[in-house]
Amino acid sequence: MCIEYLLNQLQNEMPKDTLSEESLDLLIDNIGNTDPYIREKNMDMIYLLITNHKLDDNQINKLLFHCLDTLKSDFKSYIEDHVFERSFSTLIIATIVEYYNKNDKLNNYIYSKILNQTIDYMTTEFDVRGYVSGKGWAHSIAHGSDLIVACVKSNKYLNRYNRVILNLISKNLYKLTEDYSCYIDDEDERQIYIIEALLEKGLTDIDLSNWVNELLNDFNKSDHDDLIYFRIKKNITDFLKTLYFRLKFNQKCHLTQSEIERMFNDLYTKSS
C-alpha cells in the first residue's frame, strides 16, 4: 500500500476501531516526506487519528517515541533535508502532549522526557529555514515553539524551567540560515506564544523585563562581522517589536513595555 492511497482512504473513512499497525508504520515513515502535499496531509491525518481516539495507548507511545528519537537525528547536513522530519515530529509530539493533558494520561516521567528532549533539540537545531522552495514548510523554530508552548501549558510544568526556556529563546534569536538569512516567516510571533504561555504560568513582569534587558545587552557585547551582526539584530528587534505590541494590546507587563520602549529609543537615537 502506498501513502497516497492510505491518506485518501483515511480521508474518505476513518477506521471503525483503531488503526492497523501496517497503516501506522506507513504514516510514521512519511512524517518527513519532502513532498509538501503528502507531508502536510500526513500530519493532518495523524492529528485526526489521535484526537478522534483511533490510536490506542500503545500506538500513541510508539508514535511518540519514534518522534522523540527523530529529534536526535542528523544535525550535520542541509542536503538530506532531515529537518522536515524533525520539525513535523515536534508538531506530532505537541498534539500528543495536548491529548495526554486533556485525557489525564501524561505521567511525570514521560512529561519530563518530552520537555528535556525538546529543550535539547531546540538548542541544537541549526536548520532554521522557514519556507523551502519546492519542498514547503520546514519551519523548525516555529514548530518547535509550538511544542514548547504545549509543554508549558501542561499541568506538569514547573516554574523552575522558566529561565531555561527564556535562555532557549535568546539562543534561537542568534540563529541564521546557512546563507545568513534571518527569520522571515513569523518565527518571532511563534516564539512570543512561548512568552505568553509562561506569563499564564506565573512569569512576572520584572523577570521578563530583566530578561529583555539582558537580551539586548548581551547582543551589544557580542562580536560578529557586519552581515551577521545586522541579521541577528533584525531577529532580535523584530522579536521585541512583536513582544511589545502583544503585551500592549493585551494590557500586560507594563514594566517590560517601558523597557522595550527605552531600548528602542536608545537604538534609534544612536542610529540618527
Secondary structure, DSSP 8 states (H G I E B T S, - for coil): --HHHHHHHHHH---SSS--HHHHHHHHHTTT-SSHHHHHHHHHHHHHHHHTT-S-HHHHHHHHHHHHHHTTS--S-STT-THHHHHHHHHHHHHHHHHHHHTT---HHHHHHHHHHHHHHHHH-----SEETTTEE--HHHHHHHHHHHHHHSTT--GGGHHHHHHHHHHHHT---TT-----SSHHHHHHHHHHHHHHTT--HHHHHHHHHHHHHHHHH----HHHHHHHHHHHHHHHHHHHHHHHHTT--HHHHHHHHHHHHHHHHHH-
